[in-house]
């Protein structure tokens, strides 16, 4: 009987271990803020192809509408992936400001999705319109990009506040990416 009891206990332990394979352990406090930074960089990188695809209009050159549409779809896919990752993001233990920080980031991501739909999709549609000079298309696009910049600044405010509160609670110094890279290059990080 003892052998059977041990076998059942081992079988239950193995089943429990395999059932938790998909479970995520809470991140460390620094891992949490780094995860959000990584996700933000992923979104920023996804915007480069879109910008490169439309900017020739500024100098009067035509652009390939298919390239602009593809770049837009890549941005949209990236934002959706990041939103899904953040919906499943566990909070670090022993942090009273982590939940507010995560919620602020989720709101920021909703704003990013709204910018895609309300401001960047009309740019794609304008580029896809037959006719029209590159200068006329750029006039429309530059106005829309100005709106994007204003909305991003507005959406970033509450996120920055939540990030600063999180950093303050855990005695972290928030650096810009450029400052961080310079410090690494100079051996100070």
Buried (B, 14 or more C-beta within 10 A) or exposed (E): EEEEEEEEEEEEEEEEEEEEEEEEEBBEBEEBBEBBBEBBEBBEEBBEBBEEBBBBBBEEEEBEBEBBBBBBEBBBEBBEBBBEBBEEBEBBEEBEBBEBBBBBBBBBBEBBBEBBEEBBBBBBBBBEEEEEEBEEBBEBBEEBBEBBEEBBEEBBEBBEEBBBBBBEBBEBEBEEEEEBEEEEEEEEE
